[in-house]
Amino acid sequence: MEQRIQLKHPQGKKAVSISKDKYELLKTETVKYLSKNPDGTFSDISNTIAQNFKEKKIKFNGSLNWYLEWVKLDLEAKQIIARVPKTSPQKYILTKNG
């Protein structure tokens, strides 16, 4: 049976639970991207991950952007990543916890 993980929302709103495997995969890719690129937009992160999956022939079932959005919110809630204030489009950075 698939293990699931309950995510958190940075504003305390109700969050979803997703497959632990998908969560770990997207968390790793997001942190890896932000460690190489000091700040990145959601699109930058999403496009890079999609390209990496294509190159490594990783099959991702479901909407990558939907899952990535929730993983991003969870990482914000856990203070692993943070929004860069006053950026448009919104940019993200790794925190000291990340």
C-alpha positions in Angstrom: 0.0 0.0 0.0 1.2 3.5 -0.9 2.5 5.6 2.0 1.0 9.1 2.2 2.2 12.2 3.9 0.0 15.0 5.3 1.3 18.4 4.0 1.1 21.7 5.8 0.0 25.1 4.5 2.1 28.2 5.5 -1.1 30.1 6.5 -2.5 27.2 8.5 -5.2 26.4 5.9 -6.3 22.8 5.2 -3.7 21.0 3.2 -3.8 17.8 1.2 -2.0 14.4 1.7 0.0 13.0 -1.2 2.2 10.0 -1.9 5.3 10.0 0.2 7.4 9.0 -2.9 6.1 11.9 -4.9 6.7 14.3 -2.0 10.3 13.2 -1.4 11.1 13.3 -5.2 9.7 16.8 -5.6 11.2 18.1 -2.3 14.6 16.8 -3.3 14.4 18.4 -6.8 13.2 21.7 -5.4 15.9 22.0 -2.8 18.5 20.9 -5.4 17.3 23.6 -7.8 17.4 26.4 -5.2 20.8 25.3 -3.9 22.2 25.8 -7.4 20.1 28.9 -8.2 20.0 31.5 -5.4 16.4 32.4 -6.3 13.9 31.0 -8.7 10.3 31.4 -9.7 7.8 28.6 -9.5 8.0 28.4 -13.4 11.8 28.2 -13.2 11.7 25.4 -10.7 8.8 23.5 -12.5 10.5 23.7 -15.9 13.8 22.5 -14.6 12.2 19.6 -12.8 10.2 18.7 -15.8 13.3 18.8 -18.0 15.3 16.7 -15.5 12.5 14.1 -15.4 12.5 13.9 -19.2 16.3 13.5 -19.4 16.3 10.8 -16.7 13.2 9.2 -18.1 11.3 9.5 -14.8 7.6 8.9 -15.3 5.5 11.3 -13.2 1.8 10.4 -12.9 -0.5 13.3 -12.3 -0.1 17.1 -12.8 3.5 18.0 -12.0 2.6 21.6 -11.3 -0.3 20.7 -8.9 1.9 18.4 -6.8 4.8 20.9 -7.0 2.6 23.7 -5.7 1.6 21.7 -2.7 5.2 20.6 -2.0 6.3 24.2 -2.3 3.6 25.3 0.2 4.7 22.6 2.6 8.3 23.5 2.3 7.3 27.1 3.1 5.3 26.0 6.1 8.3 24.0 7.4 10.6 27.1 6.7 12.8 25.1 4.3 12.2 27.7 1.6 10.9 31.3 1.8 9.4 33.8 -0.6 11.6 36.7 -1.6 9.7 39.9 -0.6 8.5 42.3 -3.3 9.4 40.1 -6.3 7.2 39.7 -9.3 6.9 37.0 -10.4 7.3 35.6 -6.9 10.8 34.2 -6.2 11.9 31.6 -3.7 15.1 31.0 -1.8 16.4 28.3 0.6 16.4 29.2 4.2 19.0 28.3 6.8 16.8 25.2 7.5 16.9 24.1 3.9 
